[in-house]
Amino acid sequence: MNLAAHSASRPLRAALIGCGRIAIGHPDDHPALQAASHAAAYQACPDSELVGVCDSRPEVAAAASARLGVPAFSDYRSLLGAVQPEVVSLCTPDETHAAILADILPTPGLRGVLAEKPLALALAAASELVASAAQHGVVLAVNYSRRYAPSQQALAQRLASGALGRIHSVSGCYSKGIRHNGTHWFDWLRLLLGAAADGPAEVIAYPGGEAFGDDPSPHLMLRFASGLVAQLQAADHSAYSLFEITLNGDAGRLRIDQSGHRACWQPVIDSPLYAGYRTLADGTPEDSLMSNALLHAVADLLAAIRCGRPPACSGADALAALRLADAACRSLAGGCPVTC
């Protein structure tokens, strides 16, 4: 996708619901992240125009207005009526997503929504939202950001071409809740492995890390219909942030850490220490793999609206991730494996 290419049509009017960090960014974030917020992405994308923001905290809304140079509101209904956006980013707390989305999807003139993850806390509510978006002709995208990053897409393509040979096991770490960040990891796994991570899966959950509010953070083992086994460990987010994945194959290993910003391919080589043994080379890390991820998400949503195609991360993708999280919660509560 050429982000520099201007559309022949006028820019689409965009607005933010919620003015937290993911919505408007942080002034001390590293410049290498580039457009690391929804606001920065809309302002950098030539096919969109940021026309308004809102936050239920008036002082936060006012600060965002001053920083971004657009009108601010303390109620999203007032925002929708006043600026009439065609695209909306939903950046409010997780527990508010379902109710706000259900309310805004029928809005006349609304063409697309970029929702922060998870789509909803309950699987049934998320299914209703996907159906409502289709009913009202609104393109619904979810910000599982690694799915939009060209570097992550390239990693998935290398894996699909057989760079690791047969992938026999996957492991990873996450924190901040199975629905909040756990679904992020599930979507990442689905991106990297494609069909191997689709279909029925058996999920076994164990008491794990620090909960994220009411959202538990269990340890997990997943067995997919393809035969793939993945293990996911929970960490305590109060200590530090941890979000990574490792894929082991017959021809080597791919390790992606730093929340997706760094990847290292390690091919199989003859051991320099033990004759007759094979081991993994050190590999050379590739850095800055998530720069401009939100800009790519915004550009993809706008292109999906213009072209009438699904976004790179659709409501259906969000539902697939939530099914695994729902199964994990049921397994944790019942103390037994759950198939989803």
C-alpha positions in Angstrom: 0.0 0.0 0.0 1.4 3.4 -1.0 0.7 5.7 2.0 2.0 8.7 0.0 -0.5 8.3 -2.8 -3.4 10.8 -2.6 -6.9 9.5 -3.3 -8.7 11.0 -6.2 -11.7 11.5 -3.8 -11.8 14.0 -1.0 -10.4 12.9 2.4 -12.9 11.1 4.7 -13.9 12.9 7.9 -12.6 11.1 11.0 -13.2 11.4 14.7 -12.0 9.9 17.9 -14.1 8.6 20.8 -11.8 8.5 23.8 -8.6 10.6 24.2 -6.3 8.3 26.1 -2.7 7.4 25.1 -3.6 5.1 22.1 -5.9 7.8 20.8 -3.6 10.9 20.9 -0.2 9.5 21.8 2.4 10.5 24.4 4.9 13.3 23.7 7.8 11.3 25.2 7.3 8.2 22.9 10.4 7.4 20.8 10.4 9.1 17.4 11.0 5.7 15.7 7.4 4.8 16.4 6.3 7.6 14.1 2.5 7.6 13.9 1.8 5.7 17.1 -1.7 7.0 17.9 -5.0 7.2 16.1 -4.8 11.0 15.9 -1.3 11.0 14.4 -2.4 8.4 11.9 -5.5 10.3 10.7 -3.5 13.5 10.5 -0.6 11.8 8.6 -2.8 9.9 6.2 -3.7 11.9 3.0 -7.0 10.2 2.7 -8.4 11.3 6.0 -9.1 14.5 7.9 -9.4 14.5 11.7 -12.4 16.7 12.5 -13.3 16.1 16.1 -12.6 14.2 19.4 -14.5 13.4 22.5 -13.8 12.1 26.0 -16.2 11.8 29.0 -13.6 13.7 31.0 -14.0 17.4 29.9 -10.5 18.4 30.9 -9.0 15.5 28.8 -11.2 16.4 25.9 -10.1 20.1 26.1 -6.4 19.1 26.3 -6.8 16.9 23.2 -8.5 19.7 21.4 -5.7 22.2 22.1 -3.1 19.7 21.1 -4.8 18.5 17.9 -6.5 21.7 16.8 -10.0 20.2 16.4 -13.3 20.6 18.2 -13.8 18.5 21.4 -16.9 17.1 23.1 -17.6 15.3 26.3 -20.3 13.1 24.8 -19.9 11.0 21.7 -23.5 11.6 20.5 -22.8 15.3 20.5 -19.6 14.6 18.5 -21.4 12.6 15.9 -24.1 15.1 15.5 -21.8 18.1 15.3 -19.0 16.9 13.0 -20.7 14.1 11.2 -17.7 11.8 10.8 -17.5 9.1 8.2 -14.9 7.2 10.1 -14.6 6.8 13.9 -11.9 5.3 16.1 -13.2 3.8 19.3 -10.5 4.3 22.0 -12.4 3.9 25.2 -11.9 1.4 28.0 -12.6 -2.3 27.1 -15.8 -2.6 29.1 -17.4 0.3 27.2 -16.7 -1.0 23.6 -19.8 -3.1 23.1 -22.4 -0.5 24.3 -20.8 2.4 22.4 -20.3 0.4 19.2 -23.9 -0.8 19.3 -25.0 2.8 19.7 -22.9 4.3 16.9 -23.1 1.7 14.1 -26.6 2.9 12.9 -25.3 6.5 12.6 -26.3 7.9 9.2 -23.2 8.6 7.0 -20.9 6.4 9.1 -18.8 4.3 6.8 -16.1 2.7 8.9 -15.0 2.1 12.5 -11.5 1.3 13.8 -12.1 -0.2 17.3 -9.5 -0.8 19.9 -9.3 -4.4 21.1 -11.1 -6.4 22.3 -14.2 -5.8 20.2 -16.3 -6.7 23.3 -15.8 -8.6 26.6 -18.4 -11.1 25.8 -18.4 -13.3 22.7 -22.1 -13.0 22.1 -22.0 -9.2 22.2 -19.1 -9.2 19.8 -21.0 -11.4 17.4 -24.0 -9.0 17.5 -21.7 -6.1 16.7 -20.2 -7.8 13.7 -23.8 -8.6 12.4 -24.9 -5.0 13.1 -21.9 -3.5 11.2 -22.8 -5.7 8.2 -26.5 -4.7 8.4 -25.7 -1.0 8.4 -23.0 -1.2 5.7 -20.2 -0.1 8.1 -16.7 -1.5 7.6 -15.6 -2.7 11.1 -11.9 -3.0 11.7 -10.2 -4.0 15.0 -6.7 -2.7 16.0 -4.8 -5.9 16.4 -1.9 -3.8 15.2 0.5 -6.5 14.1 -1.9 -7.6 11.4 -1.5 -4.2 9.7 2.3 -3.9 10.0 4.0 -4.7 6.7 7.0 -6.2 8.5 4.7 -8.6 10.4 2.9 -9.5 7.2 6.3 -10.2 5.6 7.2 -12.5 8.5 4.0 -14.4 7.9 4.8 -14.7 4.2 8.2 -16.1 4.9 6.7 -18.7 7.3 4.1 -19.7 4.7 6.9 -20.2 2.1 8.5 -22.7 4.4 11.3 -20.7 6.0 11.1 -22.8 9.2 10.0 -26.0 7.5 7.4 -27.9 9.6 6.5 -25.7 12.6 6.0 -28.1 15.5 5.6 -25.9 18.5 4.9 -22.3 19.5 5.4 -20.5 22.8 4.7 -17.0 24.0 4.3 -14.5 26.8 1.7 -11.8 27.5 0.2 -9.8 30.3 -2.8 -7.5 31.0 -5.6 -10.0 30.7 -6.7 -12.8 28.3 -9.2 -10.6 26.6 -7.2 -7.4 26.5 -3.8 -8.6 25.4 -4.4 -12.4 25.2 -6.6 -11.8 22.2 -3.8 -9.7 20.7 -1.5 -12.7 21.0 -4.1 -15.1 19.5 -4.6 -12.8 16.5 -0.8 -12.6 16.1 -0.6 -16.4 16.1 -3.3 -16.6 13.5 -1.5 -14.0 11.3 1.8 -15.8 11.5 0.5 -19.3 11.0 -2.5 -18.9 8.8 -4.6 -22.0 8.4 -2.5 -24.0 10.9 -4.0 -21.8 13.7 -7.6 -22.0 12.4 -10.3 -24.6 13.0 -11.3 -26.2 16.3 -8.9 -25.8 19.2 -8.6 -27.4 22.6 -7.8 -24.9 25.3 -6.4 -25.7 28.7 -6.1 -22.9 31.2 -4.2 -22.7 34.5 -4.1 -20.0 37.2 -1.4 -17.6 36.0 -0.4 -14.0 36.2 -1.9 -10.8 37.6 -5.4 -10.1 36.4 -6.2 -6.9 34.5 -9.2 -5.6 36.5 -11.8 -8.3 36.0 -9.9 -9.9 33.1 -7.9 -12.9 34.2 -4.4 -13.7 32.9 -4.1 -17.5 32.9 -1.4 -19.7 31.5 -2.6 -21.7 28.5 -2.0 -24.7 26.3 -3.7 -24.8 22.9 -4.0 -27.8 20.6 -5.2 -26.9 17.1 -6.9 -29.2 14.7 -3.7 -29.1 12.5 -1.8 -30.8 15.3 0.0 -27.6 16.3 0.6 -27.1 20.0 1.1 -23.6 21.4 1.9 -22.6 25.0 1.2 -19.1 26.4 2.6 -17.9 29.7 1.1 -15.0 31.6 3.4 -12.4 33.3 2.5 -9.7 35.9 2.1 -6.4 34.1 2.9 -4.4 37.3 6.5 -5.6 37.0 7.1 -4.8 33.3 5.5 -5.2 29.9 6.0 -8.6 28.2 4.6 -9.6 24.8 6.4 -12.0 22.6 6.2 -15.2 20.5 8.6 -17.9 19.5 8.0 -20.4 16.6 10.1 -23.6 16.4 10.4 -25.5 13.2 12.5 -28.3 11.7 14.6 -25.7 9.9 15.1 -23.2 12.7 13.4 -20.8 15.0 11.8 -17.3 14.7 11.7 -15.3 17.9 9.7 -12.0 18.0 10.0 -9.9 21.1 9.9 -6.2 22.2 6.1 -6.3 21.6 6.7 -7.2 18.0 9.4 -4.5 17.3 12.3 -7.0 17.0 12.5 -10.4 15.2 15.4 -12.9 14.9 15.6 -15.8 12.5 17.8 -18.6 13.8 18.6 -21.2 11.1 19.8 -24.7 12.0 23.6 -25.2 11.8 26.1 -27.9 12.8 27.1 -27.4 16.5 30.5 -25.7 16.9 30.8 -27.5 20.2 29.5 -31.0 19.9 30.4 -33.1 16.9 27.4 -34.7 15.3 24.8 -32.4 16.9 22.7 -29.7 15.3 21.9 -26.4 17.0 20.6 -22.9 16.2 22.7 -20.1 14.9 22.6 -16.8 16.8 20.8 -15.0 14.0 20.7 -11.2 13.3 17.9 -9.2 14.9 15.7 -7.0 12.7 14.4 -3.9 14.6 11.7 -1.3 14.3 9.2 -3.7 12.9 6.1 -1.9 14.3 6.8 1.7 13.1 3.7 3.4 11.7 1.5 0.4 12.5 -1.5 2.6 13.3 -1.0 4.7 10.1 -1.1 1.4 8.2 -4.3 0.4 10.1 -6.0 3.7 9.2 -4.9 3.6 5.6 -6.1 0.0 5.3 -9.5 0.9 6.7 -9.9 3.8 4.4 -8.9 1.7 1.4 -11.4 -1.0 2.5 -14.1 1.6 2.6 -13.2 3.0 -0.9 -12.8 -0.5 -2.5 -15.6 -2.4 -0.8 -13.3 -5.1 0.6 -12.8 -6.4 4.2 -10.1 -4.7 6.3 -6.9 -6.5 7.1 -8.2 -7.2 10.6 -12.0 -7.6 10.5 -14.7 -8.3 13.0 -14.5 -11.9 12.0 -10.8 -11.9 13.0 -11.7 -10.3 16.3 -14.3 -13.0 16.9 -11.8 -15.8 16.2 -9.5 -14.3 18.9 -12.3 -13.8 21.3 -13.4 -17.5 20.9 -10.1 -18.6 22.2 -10.2 -16.1 25.1 -13.8 -17.3 25.9 -12.6 -20.9 25.9 -9.7 -20.0 28.2 -12.0 -18.4 30.7 -14.4 -21.4 30.7 -11.4 -23.8 31.1 -10.1 -21.7 34.0 -13.4 -21.6 35.7 -14.2 -25.3 35.2 -10.7 -26.7 35.6 -10.9 -28.8 32.5 -10.1 -28.6 28.7 -12.6 -26.7 26.5 -12.9 -27.2 22.8 -13.9 -24.1 20.7 
